[in-house]
Amino acid sequence: MAVFAGTALLLAMAGIYGVMAYAVTRRTGEFGIRIALGASGGNILRLVLGQGIVTALIGVGIGLPARWRSPGH
């Protein structure tokens, strides 16, 4: 059971990394414009991390109720 849980955790981490990498790649131009208009690197980092936290919380919000409704629990 621990091996499957560990594998699931690694897959989830890889998935979140992939989604965040894709989102940052898509928004690189926007970040450049923000920096040109005076945003600091910290502001850009906060923007990206905030989006990542929201993505993770949405996943937890969907996953926990799904876990509690599963027949094995």
C-alpha positions in Angstrom: 0.0 0.0 0.0 2.9 2.4 0.9 4.5 1.8 -2.5 1.2 2.7 -4.3 0.8 5.8 -2.1 4.3 6.9 -2.8 3.8 6.3 -6.6 0.6 8.3 -6.5 2.4 11.2 -4.7 5.2 11.2 -7.2 2.7 11.3 -10.1 0.8 14.1 -8.5 4.0 16.1 -8.0 5.0 15.5 -11.6 1.6 16.6 -12.8 1.6 19.8 -10.8 5.1 20.6 -12.0 4.0 20.0 -15.6 0.9 22.2 -15.3 2.9 25.0 -13.7 5.7 24.7 -16.3 3.2 24.9 -19.1 1.4 27.9 -17.5 4.7 29.8 -17.0 5.8 29.1 -20.5 2.5 30.4 -21.9 2.7 33.6 -19.7 6.4 34.4 -20.4 5.5 37.4 -22.6 3.1 38.7 -19.9 5.9 38.5 -17.3 8.2 40.4 -19.6 5.6 43.2 -20.0 5.0 43.3 -16.3 8.8 43.6 -15.6 9.1 46.3 -18.3 6.3 48.2 -16.5 8.1 48.0 -13.2 7.1 44.8 -11.5 9.9 43.2 -9.5 11.1 39.6 -9.7 9.5 39.0 -6.3 6.1 40.2 -7.7 6.4 37.8 -10.6 7.4 34.9 -8.3 4.5 35.7 -6.0 2.1 35.6 -9.0 3.4 32.2 -10.2 3.5 30.7 -6.7 0.0 32.0 -6.0 -1.3 30.3 -9.1 0.5 27.0 -8.1 -1.1 27.1 -4.6 -4.5 27.7 -6.1 -4.0 24.8 -8.5 -2.9 22.5 -5.7 -5.8 23.5 -3.4 -8.3 22.8 -6.2 -6.8 19.4 -6.6 -7.0 18.8 -2.8 -10.6 20.1 -2.8 -11.6 17.6 -5.4 -9.5 14.7 -4.2 -10.4 14.7 -0.5 -14.2 14.5 -1.0 -13.6 11.8 -3.7 -11.5 9.8 -1.2 -14.1 10.0 1.5 -16.8 8.8 -0.9 -14.8 5.9 -2.1 -16.2 2.4 -1.2 -13.1 1.2 0.6 -13.2 3.9 3.3 
